[in-house]
Amino acid sequence: MVQVDVFWSYGIGSSFALAAFRQLRRLKVENELRRWKLGWKKQAEVYEAVGGAQAMEVIPAGTDARSELDFQRIAKQLQANGFKPGKADLKDLKGIQRALKAWLEANEDAFNNKYFLKNLLFLSLLFVPSGAVLLWSNPSWETMQVGKYETIPQWLVGIFSTTNVTQGLLGFYLTYKALMKGKYYQASLHTYLSYLGFFYILVNGWDNKGYQRFFSRNRASFDDWSWSNVVPWAFCDAAMILYTYGGVFLPLMYYWLLDWMLKGKDMEAGIEEPPELLDRVPEAMKKMNQFNLAIFGGALGGAILSAVLVRRFGWARGMAIWAGLMGLNLSKFGFAPTLSKNIMDVEDLKDLPIEEVVARIIETDQALVGATV
């Protein structure tokens, strides 16, 4: 629905990056080493880590730390030249173009890979159409029984369709950045918290009636709410559209997530030709159960708990208790870190930042070259 799809699309993008974290980290290392071997200058961290190697020429490579400094410098120049949003002239636009170009160059590895491409195609070709069809055919249900054809503004439809893509891209990108820094737990939280927000709106909402709004096929059913509304809702147009699209894109999403996760583990173990997913169903089912435990047990369970606590203790005390319990669960004493380790198949939720990995490889290569000489 309009409110929840912002969180859902973000969670989809984040989960795609999380599932392919081993492949994405290896691609980043390979790209950085390729640039170094070609004589490109590395980011400041790598450059300092290898002792400012003389073999590195000062050729902009568009890497993280450098690009951030470039962006800040350009932003300051724009402000010093009197740039004001909404009053940009041609000179200002050129400065913005340079800043945007520097940022894109700095983050090209995040976007120039098949995992990001599949994320983009999934969101634009499957996720957006499903939301658009639901909004057109069932505007009351899609807006949580708030809007209808006569009251939904045109700009809302455009923003809704756009954010169903942009939020997924943002989720992928921010999760990718956390993964490159070796912050695995932070990366997994991008997925978990987005699904928590998704289910919180569906279950609790802004009035503790989210589940009633969801299981009502129209505004009249919601105004006359009872649990008997669930049966007619299950056979209404909105539910049928959900079944149809869900039957298409959920299997595909699960297939990619499981396949990437298992093949990434094989890649790390040095298996050059890992078996296909359909040939390793027991492994895939185990991994799928881990995913579902986190999403439905953790996120959906947490959302249901919020609704129960609010209904029992009121908004202030109920949400305070819920926040405390969720904070405990997300801490090192809770279940969330263990679930993250199990899903990612790692012993530690912290790893070396990519620039340090690259710097160590460069040092090793230089030592080998020195020894042979």
C-alpha positions as CSV (number, residue, x, y, z in Angstrom):
1,M,0.0,0.0,0.0
2,V,1.0,3.6,-0.4
3,Q,2.3,4.0,3.1
4,V,4.0,0.6,3.5
5,D,5.6,0.3,0.0
6,V,8.2,2.9,0.9
7,F,9.5,0.6,3.6
8,W,8.9,-2.6,1.6
9,S,10.8,-1.4,-1.5
10,Y,13.7,-0.2,0.8
11,G,13.8,-3.6,2.4
12,I,13.8,-5.4,-1.0
13,G,16.8,-3.3,-2.1
14,S,18.6,-3.8,1.1
15,S,18.0,-7.6,1.2
16,F,19.4,-7.9,-2.4
17,A,22.7,-6.2,-1.4
18,L,22.8,-8.2,1.9
19,A,22.3,-11.5,0.0
20,A,25.2,-10.8,-2.4
21,F,27.6,-9.3,0.2
22,R,30.4,-11.6,-0.5
23,Q,30.2,-11.1,-4.2
24,L,29.9,-7.4,-3.9
25,R,32.9,-7.1,-1.6
26,R,35.1,-9.3,-3.9
27,L,34.0,-7.2,-6.9
28,K,35.0,-4.0,-5.1
29,V,38.4,-5.4,-4.1
30,E,39.0,-6.6,-7.7
31,N,38.0,-3.2,-9.1
32,E,40.3,-1.3,-6.7
33,L,43.2,-3.6,-7.4
34,R,42.7,-3.2,-11.2
35,R,42.7,0.5,-10.8
36,W,45.9,0.4,-8.8
37,K,47.6,-1.8,-11.3
38,L,46.7,0.6,-14.0
39,G,48.3,3.4,-12.1
40,W,45.2,5.1,-10.7
41,K,45.4,6.8,-7.4
42,K,43.5,5.1,-4.6
43,Q,41.3,6.7,-1.9
44,A,43.1,8.4,1.0
45,E,42.9,5.5,3.3
46,V,44.5,3.0,1.0
47,Y,47.1,5.5,-0.2
48,E,48.2,6.2,3.4
49,A,48.0,2.5,4.4
50,V,50.6,1.5,1.8
51,G,52.9,4.3,2.8
52,G,52.1,6.7,0.0
53,A,53.5,4.3,-2.6
54,Q,55.4,6.2,-5.3
55,A,54.2,3.9,-8.0
56,M,50.7,5.4,-7.7
57,E,50.1,8.3,-10.0
58,V,47.8,11.1,-9.0
59,I,45.0,10.4,-11.4
60,P,41.4,10.9,-10.0
61,A,39.7,7.5,-9.6
62,G,36.5,8.8,-8.0
63,T,36.8,6.9,-4.7
64,D,34.9,7.3,-1.5
65,A,37.0,9.7,0.8
66,R,38.3,11.8,-2.1
67,S,34.9,12.2,-3.7
68,E,33.3,13.2,-0.4
69,L,36.0,16.0,-0.1
70,D,35.4,17.0,-3.7
71,F,31.7,17.2,-3.1
72,Q,32.1,19.3,0.0
73,R,34.5,21.6,-1.8
74,I,32.1,22.1,-4.7
75,A,29.2,22.7,-2.3
76,K,31.2,25.4,-0.5
77,Q,32.1,27.0,-3.8
78,L,28.5,27.1,-4.8
79,Q,27.5,28.7,-1.6
80,A,30.3,31.2,-1.8
81,N,29.2,32.2,-5.3
82,G,25.7,32.9,-4.0
83,F,24.0,29.8,-5.1
84,K,20.5,29.5,-3.8
85,P,18.1,26.6,-4.4
86,G,15.4,27.6,-6.8
87,K,17.5,30.5,-8.2
88,A,20.1,28.5,-10.1
89,D,21.7,29.9,-13.2
90,L,23.7,28.1,-15.8
91,K,26.9,28.5,-13.8
92,D,25.3,27.0,-10.8
93,L,24.0,24.1,-12.8
94,K,27.4,23.3,-14.1
95,G,28.7,23.2,-10.5
96,I,25.9,20.9,-9.5
97,Q,26.7,18.7,-12.6
98,R,30.4,18.5,-11.5
99,A,29.4,17.5,-7.9
100,L,26.9,14.9,-9.2
101,K,29.5,13.5,-11.6
102,A,32.1,13.2,-8.8
103,W,29.6,11.4,-6.6
104,L,28.6,9.0,-9.4
105,E,32.3,8.2,-10.1
106,A,32.9,7.6,-6.4
107,N,30.1,5.1,-6.2
108,E,30.2,3.5,-9.6
109,D,31.1,0.1,-8.1
110,A,27.8,0.1,-6.1
111,F,25.8,0.5,-9.3
112,N,27.9,-1.2,-11.9
113,N,27.2,-4.8,-11.0
114,K,24.5,-7.4,-11.9
115,Y,23.0,-7.5,-8.4
116,F,22.1,-3.8,-8.5
117,L,20.8,-4.2,-12.1
118,K,18.6,-7.1,-11.0
119,N,17.4,-5.0,-8.1
120,L,16.5,-2.2,-10.4
121,L,14.7,-4.4,-12.9
122,F,12.8,-6.2,-10.1
123,L,11.5,-2.9,-8.6
124,S,10.7,-1.3,-11.9
125,L,9.2,-4.2,-13.9
126,L,7.4,-6.1,-11.1
127,F,7.1,-4.1,-7.9
128,V,6.0,-0.8,-9.3
129,P,3.3,-2.3,-11.7
130,S,1.8,-4.3,-8.8
131,G,1.4,-1.1,-6.7
132,A,0.1,0.9,-9.6
133,V,-2.6,-1.7,-10.4
134,L,-3.7,-1.9,-6.8
135,L,-3.9,1.9,-6.5
136,W,-5.9,2.1,-9.7
137,S,-8.3,-0.7,-8.9
138,N,-8.6,-0.3,-5.1
139,P,-7.7,3.2,-4.1
140,S,-9.4,3.0,-0.7
141,W,-7.6,-0.2,0.4
142,E,-4.3,0.9,-1.1
143,T,-4.4,4.1,1.0
144,M,-5.4,2.3,4.2
145,Q,-9.1,3.3,3.8
146,V,-8.2,7.0,3.7
147,G,-8.5,8.0,0.0
148,K,-10.7,7.4,-3.0
149,Y,-10.6,8.3,-6.7
150,E,-12.1,11.7,-6.0
151,T,-9.6,12.6,-3.3
152,I,-6.3,11.1,-4.4
153,P,-4.2,13.9,-6.0
154,Q,-2.4,13.2,-9.2
155,W,1.0,14.0,-7.8
156,L,0.6,11.3,-5.1
157,V,0.4,8.7,-7.8
158,G,3.6,9.9,-9.4
159,I,5.5,10.1,-6.2
160,F,4.2,6.7,-5.1
161,S,5.4,5.0,-8.3
162,T,8.8,6.8,-8.2
163,T,9.5,6.0,-4.6
164,N,8.8,2.4,-5.2
165,V,12.0,2.4,-7.2
166,T,14.1,5.1,-5.6
167,Q,13.6,3.7,-2.0
168,G,14.8,0.3,-3.2
169,L,17.8,1.8,-4.9
170,L,18.6,3.7,-1.7
171,G,18.2,0.6,0.4
172,F,20.7,-1.3,-1.8
173,Y,23.1,1.6,-1.8
174,L,23.2,2.3,2.0
175,T,23.4,-1.5,2.7
176,Y,26.3,-1.7,0.2
177,K,28.1,1.1,1.9
178,A,27.8,-0.6,5.3
179,L,29.1,-3.9,3.8
180,M,32.1,-2.2,2.2
181,K,33.0,-0.8,5.7
182,G,32.8,-4.3,7.1
183,K,29.8,-3.4,9.3
184,Y,27.7,-6.5,8.7
185,Y,25.3,-6.0,11.6
186,Q,24.5,-2.5,10.5
187,A,23.9,-3.8,7.0
188,S,21.5,-6.4,8.2
189,L,19.6,-3.8,10.2
190,H,18.8,-1.9,7.1
191,T,16.7,-4.9,6.0
192,Y,15.3,-5.8,9.4
193,L,14.2,-2.3,10.4
194,S,12.7,-1.6,7.0
195,Y,10.5,-4.7,7.3
196,L,9.7,-3.7,10.9
197,G,8.4,-0.4,9.7
198,F,6.5,-2.2,6.9
199,F,4.7,-4.5,9.3
200,Y,4.3,-1.8,12.0
201,I,2.1,0.2,9.6
202,L,0.1,-2.9,8.5
203,V,-0.5,-4.1,12.0
204,N,-0.6,-1.1,14.2
205,G,-0.7,2.0,12.0
206,W,-1.3,5.5,13.3
207,D,-4.5,4.6,15.2
208,N,-3.9,1.0,16.4
209,K,-6.2,-0.2,13.6
210,G,-3.7,-1.0,10.9
211,Y,-4.7,-4.7,10.7
212,Q,-8.4,-3.6,10.5
213,R,-7.7,-1.3,7.6
214,F,-5.7,-4.1,5.9
215,F,-8.3,-6.8,6.2
216,S,-11.2,-4.5,5.1
217,R,-11.9,-4.6,1.3
218,N,-13.4,-1.1,1.4
219,R,-14.1,1.9,3.6
220,A,-17.6,0.6,4.5
221,S,-16.1,-2.7,5.7
222,F,-13.6,-0.8,7.8
223,D,-16.2,1.4,9.4
224,D,-18.2,-1.7,10.3
225,W,-15.2,-3.7,11.3
226,S,-15.4,-7.3,12.6
227,W,-13.1,-10.3,12.2
228,S,-15.7,-11.7,9.8
229,N,-14.4,-9.1,7.3
230,V,-11.4,-11.2,6.7
231,V,-13.2,-13.9,4.6
232,P,-14.7,-11.5,2.0
233,W,-11.4,-9.6,1.9
234,A,-9.6,-12.8,1.0
235,F,-11.7,-13.0,-2.2
236,C,-11.8,-9.4,-3.1
237,D,-10.0,-7.7,-6.1
238,A,-7.1,-6.4,-3.9
239,A,-6.4,-9.9,-2.5
240,M,-6.5,-11.5,-5.9
241,I,-4.0,-9.0,-7.3
242,L,-1.7,-9.7,-4.3
243,Y,-2.0,-13.4,-5.0
244,T,-1.2,-13.0,-8.6
245,Y,1.8,-10.6,-8.3
246,G,3.0,-12.4,-5.1
247,G,3.0,-15.7,-7.0
248,V,5.3,-14.2,-9.6
249,F,7.8,-11.9,-7.8
250,L,8.1,-13.6,-4.4
251,P,9.5,-16.9,-5.8
252,L,11.8,-14.9,-8.0
253,M,13.0,-12.7,-5.1
254,Y,13.6,-15.7,-2.9
255,Y,15.4,-17.5,-5.7
256,W,17.9,-14.7,-6.2
257,L,18.4,-14.1,-2.4
258,L,19.0,-17.8,-1.7
259,D,21.1,-18.4,-4.8
260,W,23.4,-15.4,-4.1
261,M,23.8,-16.2,-0.5
262,L,24.7,-19.9,-1.1
263,K,27.0,-19.2,-4.1
264,G,28.7,-16.5,-2.1
265,K,29.6,-19.0,0.6
266,D,30.8,-21.4,-2.0
267,M,32.9,-18.7,-3.6
268,E,34.5,-17.9,-0.2
269,A,35.3,-21.6,0.2
270,G,37.1,-21.7,-3.2
271,I,34.4,-23.7,-5.0
272,E,34.7,-22.6,-8.6
273,E,31.6,-24.3,-10.0
274,P,28.9,-24.3,-7.2
275,P,25.8,-26.4,-7.8
276,E,22.6,-24.6,-8.9
277,L,20.0,-23.8,-6.3
278,L,17.5,-26.4,-7.5
279,D,20.2,-29.1,-6.9
280,R,20.6,-28.0,-3.2
281,V,17.0,-27.7,-2.0
282,P,17.8,-28.7,1.7
283,E,20.4,-26.0,2.0
284,A,18.1,-23.5,0.3
285,M,15.2,-24.4,2.6
286,K,17.3,-24.0,5.7
287,K,18.5,-20.5,4.5
288,M,14.9,-19.6,3.6
289,N,13.8,-20.5,7.1
290,Q,16.4,-18.2,8.5
291,F,15.2,-15.4,6.3
292,N,11.6,-16.0,7.3
293,L,12.4,-16.2,11.0
294,A,14.0,-12.8,10.9
295,I,11.3,-11.2,8.7
296,F,8.1,-12.8,10.0
297,G,9.3,-13.9,13.5
298,G,11.3,-10.8,14.3
299,A,9.8,-7.9,12.2
300,L,6.2,-9.1,12.0
301,G,6.3,-10.4,15.6
302,G,7.7,-7.1,16.8
303,A,4.9,-5.2,15.0
304,I,2.2,-7.4,16.5
305,L,3.8,-6.8,19.9
306,S,3.6,-3.1,19.4
307,A,-0.1,-3.3,18.7
308,V,-0.8,-5.5,21.7
309,L,1.1,-3.2,24.0
310,V,-0.5,0.0,22.7
311,R,-3.9,-1.6,23.1
312,R,-3.1,-2.7,26.6
313,F,-1.2,0.2,28.1
314,G,-2.0,3.1,25.8
315,W,0.3,4.9,23.3
316,A,2.8,6.5,25.7
317,R,3.4,3.5,28.0
318,G,2.9,0.9,25.3
319,M,5.4,2.4,22.9
320,A,7.9,3.0,25.7
321,I,7.8,-0.6,26.7
322,W,8.0,-1.7,23.1
323,A,11.0,0.5,22.4
324,G,12.8,-0.9,25.4
325,L,12.1,-4.5,24.4
326,M,13.1,-3.8,20.8
327,G,16.3,-2.1,21.9
328,L,17.1,-5.1,24.0
329,N,16.5,-7.5,21.1
330,L,18.7,-5.5,18.8
331,S,21.5,-5.2,21.4
332,K,24.3,-7.8,21.8
333,F,22.1,-9.4,24.5
334,G,19.2,-10.0,22.0
335,F,18.4,-12.4,19.3
336,A,19.0,-10.0,16.3
337,P,22.8,-10.3,16.2
338,T,22.5,-14.1,16.3
339,L,20.0,-14.2,13.5
340,S,22.2,-11.9,11.4
341,K,25.2,-14.2,11.9
342,N,23.1,-17.2,10.9
343,I,21.7,-15.6,7.8
344,M,25.1,-14.2,6.6
345,D,27.0,-17.4,7.7
346,V,29.7,-15.4,9.5
347,E,31.4,-15.8,12.8
348,D,31.8,-12.1,13.4
349,L,29.5,-9.2,12.4
350,K,32.6,-7.0,11.8
351,D,35.1,-7.3,9.0
352,L,37.9,-5.3,7.6
353,P,36.9,-2.2,5.5
354,I,37.5,-2.8,1.8
355,E,40.3,-0.1,1.7
356,E,42.2,-2.1,4.4
357,V,41.8,-5.3,2.5
358,V,43.1,-3.7,-0.7
359,A,46.0,-2.1,1.2
360,R,47.1,-5.4,2.6
361,I,47.0,-7.1,-0.8
362,I,49.0,-4.2,-2.3
363,E,51.6,-4.5,0.5
364,T,51.9,-8.2,-0.1
365,D,52.3,-7.7,-3.9
366,Q,54.9,-5.0,-3.3
367,A,56.8,-7.3,-0.9
368,L,56.8,-10.1,-3.4
369,V,58.1,-7.8,-6.2
370,G,60.8,-6.5,-3.9
371,A,61.8,-10.1,-2.9
372,T,62.1,-11.2,-6.6
373,V,64.1,-8.1,-7.5
